[in-house]
Amino acid sequence: MEVDGTRQSASGLEWKLHPLVLINISDHHTRTRANTPGATAPGVPAPAVMGCLLGSQSGRSVDIRNSFEVRYAAGPDGTLDIDITYLLKKQEQYKQVFKNLDVVGWYATGAAITEGHRLAHRKISEVVESPVFLLLDPAVDHTRKDLPVSLYETELHLSPETGAPGMVFVKSPYSIETSDAERIGVDQVARILAGGKATGSEQLSAQLVSLHSAIKMLLERLRVIHGAMGKVAGADGAAAEAAYPHSLLRQVSSLVHSLPACNTDAFNREYLTEYNDTLLTLYLASMTRGTHAANEVVDKFCLAYDKAGRRRGL
């Protein structure tokens, strides 16, 4: 089974990938790497992980909604021996809870498709009809703007060398599909701190720290621009140290003229309105807490006074 990077899938299926799947795969990879001795050392390749994709099909649209891990054993020659019994058992368990979800494919981590992936795909094809293959590259590439995720289908093509028919991997386009519940979950995961806590005060502290870092970086860059302009114009009447860059000065002028845009009457009115609304909300919250505390004191006083009156009556 070969990989044909020049072809796109001709199946006509519309694949919709949900964020929960990517979170599960990333978590699976992170846990496996952290629990493998020596895997976190620099230059050591991360151990590969595998699992199955759960989804549902409606017409020509396929939603990949969830995933679960599978067991496998890696051979010395690069082969991957998948535990099919465990896979079928997990599939049956998920089917009891999520009756509309079926196994639509499988996933693995790696930079490119290997011979082990091809053999594993053949074995999974014996229990799942026409499975899709999702490959996630765990390597960090800051120059890459898209997701390091590739989706592959298998199609029957004639070999250009021998002319014999064979199955090849072809890329399938996909889109990210999210629901309201998933957006809340992803936002919560993004706000969790390194310590694993996500309380309101710690989230506020993390947000204030990020704002402080952003303002600090802005001030540093403004100092760089100010220093460059000082060299061009010359400080305290001294001769200029650098040439007169017209294009750079036009960019600086555009940036400077965009700053006073916030200093308008409409902005000040809107800002004061939001500021007063926030203060009013805090004031009402403080009054509510004070009223609740006073109510508790009155209840305790009435309870104690009622018991004292009963004792005197006896």
C-alpha positions as CSV (number, residue, x, y, z in Angstrom):
1,M,0.0,0.0,0.0
2,E,1.6,3.3,-1.2
3,V,0.9,6.9,-0.5
4,D,-0.1,9.1,-3.4
5,G,0.4,12.7,-2.3
6,T,-0.7,14.2,-5.7
7,R,-4.2,12.8,-5.6
8,Q,-7.2,13.9,-3.6
9,S,-9.9,11.5,-2.5
10,A,-12.6,10.8,-5.1
11,S,-15.1,9.4,-2.6
12,G,-17.0,12.7,-2.3
13,L,-17.3,12.3,1.5
14,E,-17.3,15.4,3.6
15,W,-15.2,14.8,6.7
16,K,-15.9,16.9,9.8
17,L,-13.4,16.6,12.6
18,H,-14.4,17.6,16.1
19,P,-11.9,19.2,18.6
20,L,-12.5,16.4,21.2
21,V,-10.7,14.0,18.9
22,L,-7.6,16.2,18.6
23,I,-7.6,16.7,22.4
24,N,-7.8,13.0,23.0
25,I,-5.0,12.2,20.6
26,S,-2.8,15.0,22.1
27,D,-3.5,13.8,25.6
28,H,-2.7,10.1,24.6
29,H,0.6,11.2,23.1
30,T,1.5,13.4,26.1
31,R,0.7,10.7,28.7
32,T,2.6,8.0,26.7
33,R,5.7,10.2,26.3
34,A,5.7,11.3,30.0
35,N,5.4,7.6,31.2
36,T,8.0,6.2,28.9
37,P,11.5,6.4,30.5
38,G,13.9,8.5,28.5
39,A,11.3,9.7,26.0
40,T,11.5,13.3,27.1
41,A,15.2,13.6,26.5
42,P,16.3,15.9,23.6
43,G,16.6,14.1,20.3
44,V,14.7,11.0,21.4
45,P,11.7,10.3,19.1
46,A,8.4,10.2,20.9
47,P,6.7,6.8,21.1
48,A,3.9,6.4,18.7
49,V,0.3,6.0,19.9
50,M,-2.7,4.4,18.2
51,G,-6.5,4.4,18.6
52,C,-9.8,4.2,16.8
53,L,-12.0,7.0,15.6
54,L,-15.7,7.1,16.5
55,G,-18.2,8.9,14.3
56,S,-21.5,8.9,12.5
57,Q,-22.5,9.3,8.8
58,S,-25.4,11.2,7.5
59,G,-25.6,11.1,3.7
60,R,-22.2,12.1,2.4
61,S,-21.2,13.8,5.6
62,V,-19.1,12.0,8.2
63,D,-18.7,13.5,11.7
64,I,-15.6,12.2,13.7
65,R,-16.8,12.9,17.2
66,N,-14.7,10.8,19.6
67,S,-11.9,8.3,19.9
68,F,-10.5,5.6,22.1
69,E,-7.1,4.0,22.6
70,V,-6.1,0.6,21.4
71,R,-3.4,-1.8,22.4
72,Y,-0.6,-2.8,20.1
73,A,2.9,-4.3,20.1
74,A,5.7,-3.0,18.0
75,G,7.9,-5.6,16.4
76,P,11.6,-5.2,15.8
77,D,11.0,-4.8,12.0
78,G,8.6,-1.9,12.5
79,T,5.4,-4.0,12.3
80,L,2.5,-3.1,14.5
81,D,0.5,-6.0,16.0
82,I,-2.9,-4.6,17.0
83,D,-5.0,-6.3,19.7
84,I,-8.2,-6.8,17.7
85,T,-9.9,-8.5,20.6
86,Y,-9.4,-5.4,22.8
87,L,-10.6,-3.2,19.9
88,L,-13.8,-5.1,19.4
89,K,-14.5,-5.1,23.2
90,K,-14.0,-1.3,23.4
91,Q,-16.2,-0.9,20.3
92,E,-19.0,-2.9,21.9
93,Q,-18.7,-0.9,25.2
94,Y,-19.0,2.4,23.4
95,K,-21.9,1.2,21.3
96,Q,-23.8,0.4,24.5
97,V,-23.5,4.1,25.6
98,F,-23.4,5.9,22.3
99,K,-25.6,4.0,20.0
100,N,-25.3,6.3,17.0
101,L,-21.4,6.2,17.0
102,D,-19.5,3.6,15.0
103,V,-15.8,3.0,14.4
104,V,-15.1,4.9,11.2
105,G,-11.3,4.7,11.2
106,W,-8.1,4.9,13.3
107,Y,-5.4,7.3,14.2
108,A,-1.7,7.2,14.9
109,T,1.1,9.7,15.5
110,G,4.2,10.2,13.4
111,A,5.8,12.4,10.8
112,A,4.9,10.3,7.8
113,I,3.1,7.0,6.9
114,T,5.4,4.0,7.5
115,E,5.2,0.4,6.6
116,G,3.9,-0.4,10.1
117,H,1.0,2.0,9.4
118,R,0.2,0.2,6.2
119,L,0.2,-3.2,7.9
120,A,-2.0,-1.9,10.7
121,H,-4.4,-0.4,8.2
122,R,-4.8,-3.7,6.5
123,K,-5.5,-5.4,9.8
124,I,-8.1,-2.8,10.9
125,S,-9.7,-3.1,7.5
126,E,-10.6,-6.7,8.3
127,V,-13.0,-5.6,11.1
128,V,-13.9,-2.1,9.9
129,E,-15.1,-1.4,6.4
130,S,-13.2,1.3,4.5
131,P,-11.6,2.9,7.6
132,V,-10.1,6.4,7.4
133,F,-6.6,7.0,8.7
134,L,-5.8,10.1,10.7
135,L,-2.1,10.9,11.2
136,L,-1.0,13.6,13.7
137,D,2.6,14.9,13.7
138,P,3.6,15.6,17.3
139,A,6.7,17.5,16.3
140,V,6.5,21.3,17.1
141,D,6.9,23.4,13.9
142,H,6.4,27.1,14.7
143,T,6.5,28.0,11.0
144,R,3.5,25.9,10.2
145,K,0.1,27.7,10.3
146,D,-2.3,24.8,9.7
147,L,-2.9,21.9,12.0
148,P,-0.4,19.0,11.8
149,V,-3.2,16.6,11.0
150,S,-3.6,14.6,7.8
151,L,-6.6,12.5,6.9
152,Y,-6.2,9.6,4.4
153,E,-8.6,7.3,2.6
154,T,-7.7,4.2,0.6
155,E,-8.5,3.8,-3.1
156,L,-7.8,1.2,-5.7
157,H,-5.4,2.5,-8.3
158,L,-3.2,0.9,-11.0
159,S,0.5,0.9,-10.3
160,P,2.4,3.1,-12.8
161,E,5.3,0.7,-12.7
162,T,3.7,-2.8,-12.9
163,G,0.2,-1.9,-14.0
164,A,-1.2,-4.1,-11.2
165,P,-4.1,-2.8,-9.1
166,G,-3.4,-1.9,-5.5
167,M,-4.7,0.1,-2.6
168,V,-3.0,3.5,-2.1
169,F,-3.4,6.3,0.6
170,V,-4.9,9.5,-0.8
171,K,-5.5,12.7,1.2
172,S,-9.0,13.7,2.1
173,P,-10.0,17.3,2.9
174,Y,-11.6,17.9,6.2
175,S,-13.1,20.7,8.3
176,I,-13.2,21.4,12.0
177,E,-16.7,21.2,13.3
178,T,-17.6,22.3,16.9
179,S,-20.8,22.5,18.9
180,D,-21.6,24.9,21.8
181,A,-20.7,22.3,24.4
182,E,-17.4,21.6,22.7
183,R,-16.5,25.3,22.6
184,I,-17.1,25.5,26.3
185,G,-14.9,22.4,27.0
186,V,-12.1,23.6,24.7
187,D,-12.1,27.0,26.3
188,Q,-11.9,25.4,29.8
189,V,-9.0,23.3,28.7
190,A,-7.2,26.3,27.3
191,R,-7.6,28.2,30.6
192,I,-6.3,25.4,32.8
193,L,-2.9,26.4,34.3
194,A,0.2,24.4,34.4
195,G,-0.6,23.3,37.9
196,G,-3.8,21.7,36.8
197,K,-6.0,24.2,38.5
198,A,-8.6,26.5,36.9
199,T,-10.4,28.4,39.7
200,G,-11.7,31.8,39.1
201,S,-9.0,33.6,41.0
202,E,-6.2,31.7,39.3
203,Q,-7.7,32.3,35.9
204,L,-7.8,36.0,36.7
205,S,-4.2,36.0,37.8
206,A,-3.1,34.2,34.7
207,Q,-5.0,36.7,32.5
208,L,-3.5,39.6,34.3
209,V,0.0,38.1,34.0
210,S,-0.6,37.7,30.2
211,L,-1.8,41.3,29.9
212,H,1.2,42.5,31.9
213,S,3.5,40.6,29.6
214,A,1.8,42.0,26.5
215,I,2.1,45.6,27.7
216,K,5.7,45.1,28.7
217,M,6.5,43.7,25.2
218,L,4.7,46.7,23.7
219,L,6.8,49.2,25.7
220,E,10.0,47.4,24.7
221,R,9.1,47.6,21.0
222,L,8.1,51.3,21.4
223,R,11.5,52.0,23.0
224,V,13.2,50.3,20.0
225,I,11.2,52.4,17.6
226,H,12.0,55.6,19.6
227,G,15.7,54.7,19.6
228,A,15.7,54.1,15.9
229,M,13.9,57.4,15.2
230,G,16.4,59.2,17.5
231,K,19.3,57.9,15.4
232,V,17.6,59.0,12.2
233,A,16.8,62.6,13.5
234,G,19.8,63.0,15.8
235,A,19.4,63.5,19.5
236,D,19.8,67.0,21.0
237,G,20.7,68.6,17.7
238,A,23.4,66.1,16.9
239,A,24.0,64.7,13.4
240,A,21.9,61.8,12.3
241,E,23.6,58.4,12.7
242,A,21.4,56.5,10.2
243,A,20.0,57.1,6.7
244,Y,16.5,58.5,6.3
245,P,14.3,55.4,5.7
246,H,11.1,56.8,4.0
247,S,9.2,53.4,4.1
248,L,9.9,52.8,7.8
249,L,8.9,56.4,8.7
250,R,5.6,56.0,6.8
251,Q,4.9,52.8,8.8
252,V,5.8,54.5,12.1
253,S,3.6,57.5,11.2
254,S,0.7,55.3,10.4
255,L,1.1,53.5,13.7
256,V,1.4,56.8,15.7
257,H,-1.7,58.2,14.0
258,S,-3.7,55.1,14.8
259,L,-3.0,55.4,18.6
260,P,-5.2,58.6,19.4
261,A,-8.2,56.9,17.7
262,C,-9.2,55.6,21.2
263,N,-9.1,59.2,22.7
264,T,-12.6,60.2,21.4
265,D,-15.8,61.3,23.2
266,A,-17.7,58.2,22.0
267,F,-14.9,55.9,23.4
268,N,-14.8,57.8,26.7
269,R,-18.5,57.5,27.1
270,E,-18.6,53.8,26.3
271,Y,-15.6,53.2,28.6
272,L,-17.2,55.1,31.5
273,T,-20.5,53.3,31.0
274,E,-18.9,49.8,31.1
275,Y,-16.8,50.9,34.1
276,N,-19.8,52.2,36.0
277,D,-21.7,49.0,35.2
278,T,-18.9,46.9,36.5
279,L,-18.7,48.9,39.7
280,L,-22.5,48.6,40.1
281,T,-22.3,44.8,39.7
282,L,-19.6,44.6,42.3
283,Y,-21.6,46.8,44.6
284,L,-24.7,44.7,44.2
285,A,-22.7,41.5,44.8
286,S,-21.2,43.1,48.0
287,M,-24.7,44.0,49.2
288,T,-26.0,40.5,48.5
289,R,-23.2,39.0,50.5
290,G,-23.8,41.4,53.4
291,T,-27.5,40.8,53.4
292,H,-26.9,37.0,53.4
293,A,-24.5,37.3,56.3
294,A,-26.9,39.5,58.3
295,N,-29.7,37.0,57.6
296,E,-27.6,34.2,59.0
297,V,-26.9,36.2,62.1
298,V,-30.6,36.9,62.6
299,D,-31.5,33.2,62.2
300,K,-28.9,32.2,64.7
301,F,-30.0,34.8,67.2
302,C,-33.7,33.8,66.8
303,L,-32.8,30.2,67.3
304,A,-30.7,30.9,70.4
305,Y,-33.4,33.2,71.9
306,D,-36.2,30.7,71.2
307,K,-34.2,28.0,73.1
308,A,-33.5,30.3,76.0
309,G,-37.3,31.2,76.3
310,R,-38.2,27.5,76.3
311,R,-35.8,26.8,79.2
312,R,-37.3,29.6,81.3
313,G,-40.8,28.4,80.6
314,L,-39.9,25.0,81.9
